[in-house]
Amino acid sequence: MMGWRGRIGFLIPPGNPTVEPEMASLAPRGVSVHFHRMVASGATGSLSGQDERNRSQIAHLQDTADLLALVKPGVMVMAHTAMSYTLGREAEAALVDRMQARYDRPFVTAFGSVVAALRHLGIDRVAYATPYSPETTLQGKAHLESYGFAVPAFGHLPGVTNIYDETAERAYALARLVDRPEAQAVFLSGVGMPTLEAIDLLERDLGKPVISSASAMMWNALRALGVGASVPGGGRLLATMGTAPAATALSSPDPGA
């Protein structure tokens, strides 16, 4: 039987060529990965119109997830970081609650997995790097800060025409560009830009944890399945993972805070 240790279902943007091979490369023995593409129109991978595409994917998410659920995954993953930036903290938490209730299984987001990973590693100051437009990058910075993380340095990759044409080499250069001594870790946002080939090299060269949306969502999905395998290629986060419960829900902001 495919996925005899567990199945992970990923909801991915249309046009994204990166998630499938990267997740397949990280999947431990006995864990199968399955994919369904979300609904959005427009130029995929383009920096312009990203928020509009995100809103289309959100509007159609339940229909898309219904089809993915037919594979009977043990956990479902919304594999698109910037959708969380469009949603905002409260709406993202509500979405996760709604999807978990509908499918009676863990539902995690790429960004929620990053939050869980940073907390797991004891990180509260993070350098933030993206392949997005300046506007979307600022959305992501504000989203990180809404969860209590300090962002002492941030930046976006220059010269991006299409996120899906980017490379791990460019992700490496971007992480080095934004890193600062006061940052305890570097977060590479986005699942369209390849990152996995760069993470171990960056951790050796920078001397600190490097987390990408890709590494975090696989780590969190495996925790949801109760699979504690150490996974090479995802930095110290995946190399030393245990089987603690996944962070399957994101809390809404405390109105009294």
GIQUI-V890085 format. One line per field, one symbol per residue. ss: DSSP state (H for helix, E for strand, - for the rest). phi: phi as a letter, one per 20 degrees, with the letter a starting at -180 (. if undefined). psi: psi as a letter, one per 20 degrees, with the letter a starting at -180 (. if undefined). Layout:
ss=???
phi=???
psi=???
This chain:
ss=-----EEEEEEE------HHHHHHHH----EEEEEEE------------HHHHHHHHHH-HHHHHHHHHHH---EEEEE-HHHHHHH-HHHHHHHHHHHHHHH--EEEEHHHHHHHHHHH----EEEEEE---HHHHHHHHHHHHH---E---EEE------HHH--HHHHHHHHHHH------EEEE-------HHHHHHHHHHH--EEEEHHHHHHHHHHHHH---------HHHHH------------------
phi=.fmfeqddddecffnfeefgfffffeffgndddccbefdbdoffnffemffffgfffffdfffffgfffffmffbdceebfffffffnffffffffffffffdlbgccdffgffgffffgemecccedcceefgffffgffffgffeneecfbbacffmfebgfefcffffgfffffefcgfeebddeeodeefcffefffffffembfcddgfffffgffffffmddffdfncmfgefcfddfgfeecdfffffef
psi=pplihqppppoqqpiojggghghhhiprpipqpqqqprpqraopiqhqjghghghghghjgggghhghhhilqhqqpnmogihhhggrgghgghgggghhhgilrpoqqgghhggggghhjkpiopppprjarhghghghghgghhjjpqniqrrqpqkpgphijrrhghgghgghgiqqhipirpooqqihpphhihgggghghhkrqpprhghghgghghhhikokqpoqjkahghhkqbkqqqniqpqqqoii.
